[in-house]
Amino acid sequence: MSEQNLFKVTIDNITIDVPAGTTILQAARKIGGQVAPPAMCYYSKLEGSGGKCRTCLVEVSKGSEKDPRPMPKLVASCRTTVMDGMEVKNITSDKVIDARASVVEFLLINHPLDCPICDQAGECHLQDLSFDHGKAGTRFEFQKRTFKKHDLGKNIQLHMTRCILCYRCVFTADQLTQKRVHGILDRGDHAEIATHIEKSLDNEFIGNVIDVCPVGALTDKTFRFKNRVWFLKPMDAHRDCPTCSGRVTLWNRGDEVYRVTARKDEWGEIEDTPDGKPGWICNTCRFDTKNANDWVIEGPRAINRQSVIAQGHYQGTVGMTKPQETFGAINDGRTPHLLMDIHDESEVNKNEDYISKNNIENA
């Protein structure tokens, strides 16, 4: 068996050896951290994805050892394969940072300010991208495009006004289901995700379009407006499912399961199963099995500490006992000698009474 041909590539002054045919984005993800460019359309589990959102642009300062000339323009790292001796700049390039800010501004031109009411808030890739590279204001002075809400069946809701046309849901339906019934209609600024004759998406694996959507365009109807993700406790669980892998993340509050999703890795993509296959889950596991007794709980899901979900840090397992009184726990069960009413001690109520009294007298 011949040895695998390895290329040496340097990204943000970090050198790594990768197999021939590896893209710059894949090589950067092997390094990890901020070296890896963001990606809104690329999805490693979906063939043909990438090259549409332009958020993963990088600067190639050295093409290869044989041809050290830099590439004249920024390139999409998800579509550009590495060469031996290539040198790439991501966060160390001012050109990249400036271009990425422009791409974010473009993505937000028609995107509504729905974060306070959007179910994707707290785990939205566009929110993270805007926080890292966005600007406080906008130069767009025209009316944003709007679409009517599409009902894609009993379990999936489409908000086209939030869509960034990443095509992930189209690739998912095309590659996971027997017959795709939705896609891109029209062109240019009129392009939209839709079904041609208002068909419902009812294939057994169609619920995965919710997991691959990087924004809040495709949402779970069984979870809509029921809770916020930072109030829920994600738990790894599995069940013996004849249709899919059965490996999921349960989002609980107390003993109640609010939603079920596939497990995702650090890049927000579906996590592989132990046998190396993508961990897509079926609609039965996602929508119809929301009882904790139907699952084997493995333990708390590891969440990135930068995520807002990690703010509700917890320990233990499902069925946890209520926390003890803090004062008693640190004082060997002794109760405090004095209980203070903050409303009696603070000046807030007094100031409010004074202001309201003056308003009445001056009326």
C-alpha positions as CSV (number, residue, x, y, z in Angstrom):
1,M,0.0,0.0,0.0
2,S,1.5,3.4,-1.0
3,E,2.0,6.1,1.6
4,Q,-0.5,8.9,1.6
5,N,0.9,12.1,0.0
6,L,1.0,14.9,2.7
7,F,1.2,18.6,2.0
8,K,2.6,21.1,4.5
9,V,0.4,24.2,4.9
10,T,0.9,27.1,7.2
11,I,-2.3,29.0,8.4
12,D,-1.8,32.0,10.7
13,N,1.8,31.0,11.3
14,I,0.8,27.5,12.4
15,T,2.1,24.7,10.2
16,I,0.2,21.4,9.8
17,D,0.5,18.4,7.5
18,V,-2.7,17.4,5.6
19,P,-3.5,14.9,2.9
20,A,-3.6,16.0,-0.7
21,G,-7.1,17.3,-1.7
22,T,-7.8,18.8,1.7
23,T,-9.4,22.3,1.5
24,I,-8.0,25.2,3.4
25,L,-11.0,25.3,5.6
26,Q,-10.6,21.6,6.5
27,A,-7.0,22.1,7.3
28,A,-7.8,25.1,9.5
29,R,-10.4,23.1,11.4
30,K,-7.7,20.5,12.2
31,I,-5.8,23.3,13.9
32,G,-9.0,24.6,15.5
33,G,-9.8,27.7,17.5
34,Q,-10.0,31.1,15.8
35,V,-7.7,29.9,13.0
36,A,-10.7,28.1,11.4
37,P,-12.7,30.6,9.3
38,P,-16.5,30.8,9.9
39,A,-18.8,29.1,7.4
40,M,-22.5,29.7,6.9
41,C,-23.0,27.5,3.8
42,Y,-20.3,24.8,3.9
43,Y,-21.4,21.6,5.5
44,S,-18.9,18.7,5.5
45,K,-21.7,16.1,5.5
46,L,-23.4,17.5,2.4
47,E,-21.9,17.0,-1.0
48,G,-21.7,20.2,-3.2
49,S,-22.1,22.6,-0.3
50,G,-19.9,25.7,0.1
51,G,-18.8,28.6,-2.0
52,K,-22.0,30.7,-1.6
53,C,-21.8,32.8,1.6
54,R,-18.2,34.0,1.2
55,T,-17.7,34.2,5.0
56,C,-14.7,31.9,4.8
57,L,-12.6,34.1,2.6
58,V,-8.9,33.9,3.4
59,E,-5.7,35.4,2.0
60,V,-3.1,33.1,0.3
61,S,0.2,34.9,0.8
62,K,2.2,32.0,-0.8
63,G,0.8,29.7,-3.3
64,S,3.2,26.8,-2.9
65,E,6.9,25.9,-2.7
66,K,7.0,25.5,-6.5
67,D,5.1,28.7,-7.2
68,P,5.5,31.1,-4.2
69,R,3.5,33.9,-5.8
70,P,0.5,35.0,-3.7
71,M,-3.0,34.7,-5.0
72,P,-4.2,38.1,-6.3
73,K,-7.6,37.9,-4.6
74,L,-9.1,36.5,-1.4
75,V,-10.3,32.9,-1.9
76,A,-13.1,30.9,-0.4
77,S,-11.3,28.5,1.9
78,C,-14.1,25.9,1.6
79,R,-13.5,25.5,-2.1
80,T,-9.7,26.0,-2.4
81,T,-7.5,22.9,-1.9
82,V,-4.1,23.3,-0.2
83,M,-0.7,23.0,-2.0
84,D,2.6,21.9,-0.6
85,G,4.2,24.9,1.1
86,M,1.1,27.1,0.9
87,E,0.9,29.9,3.4
88,V,-2.5,31.3,4.4
89,K,-3.7,34.3,6.5
90,N,-7.0,34.3,8.2
91,I,-7.3,36.4,11.4
92,T,-3.8,37.8,10.8
93,S,-4.9,39.5,7.6
94,D,-6.5,43.0,7.7
95,K,-7.9,42.3,4.2
96,V,-9.7,39.2,5.5
97,I,-11.1,41.0,8.5
98,D,-12.3,43.9,6.4
99,A,-13.8,41.6,3.7
100,R,-15.6,39.5,6.3
101,A,-17.2,42.6,7.8
102,S,-18.5,43.5,4.4
103,V,-19.9,40.0,3.9
104,V,-21.7,40.2,7.2
105,E,-23.1,43.6,6.3
106,F,-24.4,42.1,3.0
107,L,-26.0,39.1,4.8
108,L,-27.7,41.5,7.2
109,I,-29.1,43.8,4.5
110,N,-32.4,42.0,4.3
111,H,-32.2,40.0,7.5
112,P,-34.9,41.2,10.0
113,L,-34.2,42.1,13.6
114,D,-36.1,39.1,14.9
115,C,-33.5,37.9,17.5
116,P,-35.8,38.8,20.5
117,I,-38.6,36.5,19.1
118,C,-36.6,34.0,17.0
119,D,-36.3,30.4,18.2
120,Q,-32.8,30.3,16.9
121,A,-31.6,33.0,19.3
122,G,-28.7,31.7,21.4
123,E,-27.5,29.2,18.9
124,C,-27.6,31.2,15.7
125,H,-24.4,31.2,13.6
126,L,-25.4,34.6,12.1
127,Q,-25.6,36.0,15.6
128,D,-22.1,34.8,16.4
129,L,-20.8,36.1,13.0
130,S,-22.4,39.5,13.6
131,F,-21.0,39.7,17.1
132,D,-17.4,39.0,15.8
133,H,-17.4,40.9,12.6
134,G,-20.6,43.0,12.4
135,K,-21.0,46.8,12.6
136,A,-23.3,48.7,14.9
137,G,-25.1,50.5,12.0
138,T,-26.1,49.9,8.5
139,R,-25.8,51.8,5.2
140,F,-28.8,50.2,3.6
141,E,-31.5,52.8,3.2
142,F,-34.1,50.9,1.2
143,Q,-37.0,48.7,2.2
144,K,-36.0,45.2,3.2
145,R,-37.5,42.3,1.2
146,T,-40.3,40.4,2.9
147,F,-42.0,37.1,2.2
148,K,-45.1,35.4,3.4
149,K,-44.6,32.6,5.9
150,H,-44.7,29.2,4.3
151,D,-46.3,26.3,6.1
152,L,-44.1,23.3,5.2
153,G,-46.1,20.7,7.0
154,K,-47.2,20.1,10.6
155,N,-43.7,20.2,12.0
156,I,-41.6,22.7,10.0
157,Q,-42.2,26.5,9.7
158,L,-40.3,28.5,7.1
159,H,-39.5,32.2,7.6
160,M,-38.1,33.2,4.3
161,T,-37.3,36.7,5.5
162,R,-34.5,35.3,7.7
163,C,-33.1,33.0,5.0
164,I,-29.5,33.7,3.7
165,L,-29.8,31.2,0.8
166,C,-27.1,28.9,2.0
167,Y,-28.7,26.0,0.1
168,R,-28.0,23.6,3.0
169,C,-31.7,22.5,3.4
170,V,-31.9,21.9,-0.4
171,F,-28.8,19.6,-0.3
172,T,-30.1,17.9,2.8
173,A,-33.5,17.1,1.2
174,D,-31.7,16.0,-2.0
175,Q,-29.3,13.7,-0.4
176,L,-31.2,12.3,2.6
177,T,-34.7,11.9,1.3
178,Q,-36.2,9.9,-1.6
179,K,-37.8,12.8,-3.3
180,R,-37.1,16.5,-2.8
181,V,-40.1,18.8,-3.1
182,H,-38.5,22.2,-2.2
183,G,-35.8,24.3,-3.7
184,I,-34.8,27.7,-4.9
185,L,-37.5,29.6,-6.9
186,D,-36.8,32.8,-8.9
187,R,-33.5,34.6,-9.2
188,G,-31.5,37.5,-7.8
189,D,-33.1,39.4,-4.9
190,H,-36.4,37.5,-5.6
191,A,-34.8,34.1,-5.0
192,E,-36.5,32.2,-2.2
193,I,-36.7,28.7,-0.6
194,A,-40.2,27.3,-1.4
195,T,-42.1,24.3,-2.7
196,H,-43.6,24.8,-6.2
197,I,-47.2,24.0,-5.3
198,E,-47.2,24.4,-1.5
199,K,-46.4,20.8,-0.8
200,S,-45.6,19.8,2.8
201,L,-42.2,18.3,3.7
202,D,-43.2,15.0,5.2
203,N,-40.3,12.6,4.5
204,E,-39.0,10.6,7.4
205,F,-35.6,12.4,7.5
206,I,-36.8,15.9,6.4
207,G,-36.6,17.2,10.0
208,N,-32.8,17.4,9.6
209,V,-33.3,20.6,7.5
210,I,-33.9,22.3,10.9
211,D,-30.6,21.2,12.3
212,V,-28.5,22.3,9.2
213,C,-30.1,25.8,8.9
214,P,-27.6,28.3,10.3
215,V,-30.2,30.9,11.0
216,G,-33.9,30.9,12.1
217,A,-35.4,30.4,8.7
218,L,-36.5,26.8,9.4
219,T,-37.9,26.2,12.9
220,D,-39.4,23.3,14.8
221,K,-43.2,23.9,15.2
222,T,-43.3,21.6,18.2
223,F,-40.8,23.9,20.0
224,R,-41.8,27.3,18.7
225,F,-42.1,30.0,21.4
226,K,-42.1,27.4,24.2
227,N,-38.7,28.2,25.8
228,R,-35.3,29.7,25.3
229,V,-32.3,27.5,24.8
230,W,-30.3,29.1,27.6
231,F,-33.0,28.0,30.1
232,L,-32.8,24.4,28.9
233,K,-30.4,21.6,29.9
234,P,-29.0,19.7,26.9
235,M,-28.5,16.0,27.7
236,D,-27.0,13.3,25.5
237,A,-29.3,10.4,25.1
238,H,-30.0,7.5,22.8
239,R,-32.7,4.9,22.0
240,D,-33.0,1.8,19.9
241,C,-34.5,3.3,16.8
242,P,-35.0,1.0,13.7
243,T,-34.9,4.0,11.3
244,C,-31.9,6.1,12.4
245,S,-28.9,6.2,14.7
246,G,-31.1,7.2,17.7
247,R,-28.3,9.3,19.1
248,V,-29.7,12.7,20.1
249,T,-29.5,15.7,22.4
250,L,-32.5,16.2,24.7
251,W,-33.3,19.8,25.7
252,N,-34.9,19.5,29.2
253,R,-36.3,21.8,31.8
254,G,-36.8,19.8,34.9
255,D,-38.1,16.4,33.8
256,E,-39.9,17.8,30.7
257,V,-38.3,17.3,27.3
258,Y,-39.0,20.5,25.2
259,R,-37.2,19.4,22.0
260,V,-35.0,16.8,20.5
261,T,-32.1,17.6,18.1
262,A,-29.3,15.7,16.5
263,R,-25.9,15.9,18.3
264,K,-23.7,18.6,16.9
265,D,-19.9,19.0,16.9
266,E,-17.9,22.2,17.6
267,W,-18.5,23.5,14.1
268,G,-22.3,23.2,14.4
269,E,-22.5,20.1,12.2
270,I,-24.1,16.8,12.8
271,E,-21.8,14.6,14.9
272,D,-20.7,11.3,13.5
273,T,-21.8,8.0,15.1
274,P,-19.1,5.6,16.5
275,D,-19.1,3.7,13.3
276,G,-18.1,6.9,11.3
277,K,-21.5,7.6,9.7
278,P,-23.3,10.9,9.9
279,G,-25.7,11.0,12.9
280,W,-28.9,12.1,11.1
281,I,-32.0,11.4,13.1
282,C,-35.5,10.5,11.9
283,N,-38.7,12.5,12.4
284,T,-40.0,10.0,15.0
285,C,-37.0,10.6,17.3
286,R,-37.2,14.4,16.7
287,F,-40.9,15.2,16.9
288,D,-42.8,12.2,18.4
289,T,-40.6,10.9,21.2
290,K,-40.5,13.7,23.9
291,N,-40.8,11.6,27.0
292,A,-37.6,11.2,29.1
293,N,-38.6,7.6,29.8
294,D,-38.2,6.7,26.2
295,W,-34.5,7.6,26.2
296,V,-31.4,6.3,27.9
297,I,-29.7,9.4,29.4
298,E,-26.0,9.4,29.0
299,G,-25.2,12.7,30.7
300,P,-24.9,16.4,30.2
301,R,-23.9,17.6,26.8
302,A,-20.6,19.4,26.6
303,I,-21.3,23.0,25.6
304,N,-18.7,25.6,24.5
305,R,-18.2,28.0,27.4
306,Q,-18.5,31.0,25.0
307,S,-22.1,29.9,24.2
308,V,-24.9,31.6,26.0
309,I,-26.3,28.1,26.7
310,A,-23.3,27.5,29.0
311,Q,-24.4,30.4,31.2
312,G,-26.9,28.0,32.8
313,H,-24.1,25.8,34.0
314,Y,-25.3,22.7,35.9
315,Q,-24.0,19.4,37.2
316,G,-25.7,16.1,37.8
317,T,-28.2,14.0,35.8
318,V,-31.9,14.2,34.8
319,G,-34.1,14.0,37.9
320,M,-31.6,16.2,39.8
321,T,-32.6,17.2,43.4
322,K,-33.3,20.9,44.1
323,P,-30.3,22.8,45.3
324,Q,-29.9,23.4,49.0
325,E,-30.2,26.8,50.6
326,T,-26.9,28.5,49.9
327,F,-26.4,30.0,53.4
328,G,-27.2,26.8,55.2
329,A,-25.0,24.7,52.8
330,I,-21.9,26.8,53.7
331,N,-22.7,27.2,57.4
332,D,-23.2,23.6,58.4
333,G,-27.0,23.9,58.3
334,R,-27.1,27.0,60.5
335,T,-29.8,29.6,59.6
336,P,-29.0,33.3,59.4
337,H,-29.5,35.4,62.5
338,L,-31.0,38.3,60.6
339,L,-33.1,38.5,57.5
340,M,-33.1,41.8,55.7
341,D,-35.9,43.0,53.3
342,I,-34.1,44.7,50.5
343,H,-37.1,46.9,49.8
344,D,-37.0,48.3,53.3
345,E,-33.3,49.0,53.2
346,S,-32.9,50.4,49.7
347,E,-33.8,54.0,48.7
348,V,-35.5,52.9,45.5
349,N,-39.1,52.9,46.8
350,K,-38.6,56.1,48.7
351,N,-37.3,57.8,45.5
352,E,-40.3,56.5,43.5
353,D,-42.7,57.7,46.2
354,Y,-41.0,61.1,46.2
355,I,-41.2,61.4,42.4
356,S,-44.8,60.3,42.2
357,K,-45.8,62.7,45.1
358,N,-44.2,65.7,43.2
359,N,-45.9,64.7,40.0
360,I,-49.2,64.7,41.7
361,E,-48.6,68.2,43.3
362,N,-47.4,69.7,40.0
363,A,-50.3,68.3,38.0
